[in-house]
Amino acid sequence: MSTKVVVMGGSSGIGEAVARQFASIGAEVVIAGRNASRLEDAVRRLGNVCGEVADGSSEESCRRLFEAVGAFDYLVLTLSGGRGAGPIASIALEDIRSGFEAKFFAQLITLRSALPYVKGSVTFVSAATATTAMPGTAGLAAINGAIESLARVLAAELAPVRVNCVRPGVIDTPWWDNMPKEFKAGVFAQTAQTLPVKRVGKPDDVAAAIVMAASNGFISGAVVDVSGGGTLAR
């Protein structure tokens, strides 16, 4: 019997890369997302996965999703949003709230709905802003730090289901499409110059860590840093 995986936010970026890698090793993969057309496009690109429309911020939507999926092995939470960055003195508090809703609460709501069905592991996705103390990212740091703290506690609370978190650094994903092109280019150039690996990350880099954390039966309560040596560069 093959491993069954649900990737929430699997229609692009890191989530799509996770789905592709799991499918390539024979897993039965369900990708879920809010946008039906983007989901259809991803299913077409991947070719060997199932797609289910679901909104991670809605308990009712998530309940319907997992009732349809039934029992499964690994839950991967790649849900995120585009808000939360900016100087703390001037950023609109609503932007930070929106960032929490789109990432922290969406991942938490999805997890709670999945609890009766997931049997093996849960993998959250945070971001390097949780630890970098970079000016202008206090909102993002709060969101991602909350996810990492949640994952560590749940590893104890939900045992024997394993719970881990993967912490990406600067990764070239559609998330950056929300930023001005000049800003993105500048960040990528500076990152490539600063990091020991001398490049920004790719979705497949993070996906490989997620597949490892999700499937390794002796890893729980871990935060796996995938930042290209970013913790060394500081």
Backbone torsions as a table, in degrees:
resi	resn	phi	psi	omega
1	MET	NA	130.3	-175.4
2	SER	-78.0	157.6	175.1
3	THR	-69.9	139.5	179.7
4	LYS	-113.0	129.0	-173.5
5	VAL	-127.4	137.6	171.8
6	VAL	-114.2	123.8	178.2
7	VAL	-111.3	107.7	179.9
8	MET	-85.9	122.0	-172.1
9	GLY	88.4	32.3	-172.5
10	GLY	-90.8	13.6	-175.0
11	SER	-93.6	-1.5	177.7
12	SER	-164.4	170.2	171.1
13	GLY	55.2	-134.4	-176.7
14	ILE	-62.2	-42.4	-179.2
15	GLY	-60.0	-43.0	178.7
16	GLU	-65.1	-39.6	178.6
17	ALA	-64.2	-38.7	176.5
18	VAL	-61.7	-46.7	179.5
19	ALA	-59.6	-42.5	-179.1
20	ARG	-63.4	-44.4	-178.1
21	GLN	-67.6	-41.4	177.5
22	PHE	-64.6	-43.2	-180.0
23	ALA	-62.5	-34.0	-178.0
24	SER	-67.8	-20.2	178.0
25	ILE	-104.5	16.4	170.8
26	GLY	92.9	8.6	179.2
27	ALA	-74.7	152.5	170.2
28	GLU	-86.7	117.4	-170.2
29	VAL	-117.7	132.4	171.9
30	VAL	-116.1	122.2	174.2
31	ILE	-103.8	142.5	-177.9
32	ALA	-132.9	145.9	177.8
33	GLY	-166.8	168.0	-175.8
34	ARG	-78.2	-33.9	-171.0
35	ASN	-91.5	110.8	-174.4
36	ALA	-62.4	-41.3	-177.5
37	SER	-69.1	-39.8	176.5
38	ARG	-65.4	-35.9	178.5
39	LEU	-66.0	-43.9	177.7
40	GLU	-60.8	-41.6	178.4
41	ASP	-62.5	-41.4	-179.8
42	ALA	-66.5	-42.3	177.8
43	VAL	-60.7	-38.8	178.5
44	ARG	-65.6	-42.4	179.4
45	ARG	-66.5	-42.4	-175.4
46	LEU	-76.9	-39.1	172.1
47	GLY	83.7	-30.6	-173.3
48	ASN	-132.0	38.5	175.8
49	VAL	-132.1	165.0	173.9
50	CYS	-104.7	147.6	179.2
51	GLY	-117.1	138.0	177.5
52	GLU	-133.1	127.1	177.1
53	VAL	-74.9	125.7	179.4
54	ALA	-157.7	145.2	-179.9
55	ASP	-107.8	113.2	-177.6
56	GLY	-64.1	-17.1	179.5
57	SER	-88.7	-1.3	-177.3
58	SER	-115.9	118.4	178.1
59	GLU	-61.7	-39.3	-179.0
60	GLU	-65.7	-43.3	179.2
61	SER	-63.4	-43.0	179.4
62	CYS	-67.0	-38.6	178.1
63	ARG	-59.4	-44.8	178.8
64	ARG	-63.3	-39.4	179.8
65	LEU	-58.6	-52.3	-173.2
66	PHE	-76.1	-26.0	171.0
67	GLU	-63.2	-38.2	179.4
68	ALA	-72.1	-37.2	-177.0
69	VAL	-75.2	-40.4	-176.2
70	GLY	78.4	-162.7	-177.5
71	ALA	-62.8	140.5	178.0
72	PHE	-152.6	172.2	-170.7
73	ASP	-93.9	-53.4	-172.2
74	TYR	-124.3	133.3	173.1
75	LEU	-109.4	127.0	177.5
76	VAL	-118.9	126.2	-174.1
77	LEU	-112.1	99.4	179.7
78	THR	-108.8	18.2	-179.1
79	LEU	-66.0	140.4	180.0
80	SER	-155.8	177.5	177.7
81	GLY	-141.0	178.1	-175.4
82	GLY	-104.6	5.1	-175.1
83	ARG	-115.7	161.0	177.4
84	GLY	125.5	-10.0	-178.9
85	ALA	-94.9	144.2	176.6
86	GLY	145.5	158.2	178.4
87	PRO	-58.9	136.6	-173.2
88	ILE	-63.3	-26.8	-178.8
89	ALA	-74.1	-21.7	-173.4
90	SER	-123.2	-17.1	-178.4
91	ILE	-64.8	139.4	175.7
92	ALA	-67.8	130.2	179.7
93	LEU	-59.1	-29.4	177.8
94	GLU	-62.7	-31.5	177.3
95	ASP	-66.4	-38.4	178.0
96	ILE	-68.7	-43.1	176.7
97	ARG	-58.4	-44.2	179.6
98	SER	-61.8	-40.0	177.7
99	GLY	-62.6	-41.6	176.9
100	PHE	-63.4	-43.3	-178.6
101	GLU	-62.9	-42.0	-173.8
102	ALA	-75.9	-25.4	-176.2
103	LYS	-116.5	-66.5	-176.1
104	PHE	-61.7	-54.9	-175.4
105	PHE	-70.7	-33.5	177.5
106	ALA	-64.7	-40.9	177.5
107	GLN	-67.6	-40.3	-179.8
108	LEU	-66.6	-44.9	179.3
109	ILE	-60.9	-43.6	179.1
110	THR	-61.7	-45.8	179.1
111	LEU	-57.5	-49.2	-177.5
112	ARG	-58.7	-39.3	179.7
113	SER	-69.6	-28.7	-176.6
114	ALA	-84.0	-15.2	-171.0
115	LEU	-53.0	-40.3	-179.8
116	PRO	-69.0	-10.3	-170.0
117	TYR	-117.0	-28.3	-175.4
118	VAL	-82.3	132.0	-173.0
119	LYS	-114.1	-19.5	-172.7
120	GLY	-110.6	-62.9	-176.1
121	SER	-156.2	159.8	173.7
122	VAL	-126.1	132.8	177.5
123	THR	-123.8	114.5	173.7
124	PHE	-84.0	161.6	173.2
125	VAL	-126.9	122.0	177.5
126	SER	-105.9	-136.1	174.8
127	ALA	-167.1	160.1	-175.5
128	ALA	-63.1	-18.9	178.4
129	THR	-61.7	-16.1	177.3
130	ALA	-61.6	-24.5	-173.7
131	THR	-128.7	-8.3	-170.9
132	THR	-82.3	-16.0	-179.0
133	ALA	51.7	44.2	179.8
134	MET	-86.4	125.6	178.2
135	PRO	-53.6	138.6	-179.8
136	GLY	90.7	0.3	-178.9
137	THR	-121.9	23.2	-177.4
138	ALA	-59.4	-41.5	178.7
139	GLY	-63.3	-45.3	178.4
140	LEU	-64.5	-39.2	178.5
141	ALA	-61.4	-40.8	179.2
142	ALA	-64.5	-43.6	-179.7
143	ILE	-62.6	-51.1	-175.4
144	ASN	-74.0	-33.6	174.5
145	GLY	-64.2	-37.1	177.6
146	ALA	-63.7	-40.5	178.8
147	ILE	-63.0	-43.8	-178.7
148	GLU	-65.7	-41.3	177.3
149	SER	-63.6	-41.8	178.2
150	LEU	-59.4	-45.6	-176.7
151	ALA	-62.5	-41.3	-178.9
152	ARG	-65.1	-42.6	178.7
153	VAL	-65.7	-42.7	-177.4
154	LEU	-67.7	-25.0	175.9
155	ALA	-60.5	-33.8	175.9
156	ALA	-82.6	-41.8	-174.1
157	GLU	-70.3	-36.0	-173.3
158	LEU	-99.5	2.2	179.6
159	ALA	-53.5	140.2	15.3
160	PRO	-87.1	-0.2	170.0
161	VAL	-62.1	129.9	-179.0
162	ARG	-86.1	143.3	179.8
163	VAL	-131.5	126.6	178.3
164	ASN	-135.8	171.7	176.5
165	CYS	-137.0	138.8	174.3
166	VAL	-109.8	132.7	-174.0
167	ARG	-113.7	95.4	178.4
168	PRO	-73.8	152.3	169.3
169	GLY	-91.8	-137.1	178.7
170	VAL	-80.3	112.0	-175.5
171	ILE	-122.5	135.6	-178.4
172	ASP	-79.1	88.4	-179.2
173	THR	-127.5	171.3	177.2
174	PRO	-61.2	-13.7	176.7
175	TRP	-54.9	-34.9	-177.8
176	TRP	-74.2	-10.6	178.3
177	ASP	-66.2	-16.9	177.1
178	ASN	-77.2	-11.0	-176.4
179	MET	-100.1	153.6	173.7
180	PRO	-58.9	143.4	-176.5
181	LYS	-58.3	-38.7	-178.5
182	GLU	-66.4	-39.0	178.8
183	PHE	-64.6	-47.2	179.0
184	LYS	-58.2	-46.7	-178.6
185	ALA	-62.1	-39.1	-180.0
186	GLY	-66.8	-44.2	179.3
187	VAL	-63.5	-43.2	-178.3
188	PHE	-65.5	-41.4	179.6
189	ALA	-64.4	-44.7	179.9
190	GLN	-65.8	-40.1	179.7
191	THR	-62.5	-46.6	-179.2
192	ALA	-61.9	-34.6	179.8
193	GLN	-73.1	-34.3	-173.1
194	THR	-85.2	-38.3	-173.2
195	LEU	-71.0	146.8	174.7
196	PRO	-58.2	-31.8	-179.1
197	VAL	-81.4	-10.1	174.0
198	LYS	62.3	35.4	173.9
199	ARG	-163.6	162.5	170.7
200	VAL	-82.4	165.3	-177.2
201	GLY	-82.1	163.0	175.3
202	LYS	-116.0	154.4	178.4
203	PRO	-52.9	-36.7	-179.9
204	ASP	-64.7	-29.5	177.1
205	ASP	-62.0	-45.0	-179.5
206	VAL	-72.9	-39.9	-179.1
207	ALA	-59.3	-39.7	179.9
208	ALA	-61.5	-38.9	178.2
209	ALA	-68.9	-37.9	178.9
210	ILE	-65.7	-44.7	178.4
211	VAL	-59.2	-42.3	178.7
212	MET	-63.2	-49.6	-177.6
213	ALA	-64.2	-38.6	-178.5
214	ALA	-69.1	-37.8	-169.3
215	SER	-99.2	-16.8	-179.7
216	ASN	-78.3	112.6	-173.6
217	GLY	-71.3	-2.5	-179.6
218	PHE	-115.8	18.1	176.6
219	ILE	-119.1	121.1	175.2
220	SER	-153.7	144.2	-178.9
221	GLY	77.4	15.5	-176.7
222	ALA	-97.9	148.1	167.1
223	VAL	-112.5	110.7	-174.8
224	VAL	-93.7	115.3	-177.8
225	ASP	-84.1	125.8	178.5
226	VAL	-126.8	70.5	-173.0
227	SER	-121.3	12.9	179.1
228	GLY	67.7	27.4	-176.6
229	GLY	85.7	19.7	-177.5
230	GLY	-60.9	-30.6	178.3
231	THR	-69.6	-22.2	176.8
232	LEU	-82.8	-27.4	-173.3
233	ALA	-76.1	-18.3	-176.9
234	ARG	-73.1	NA	NA
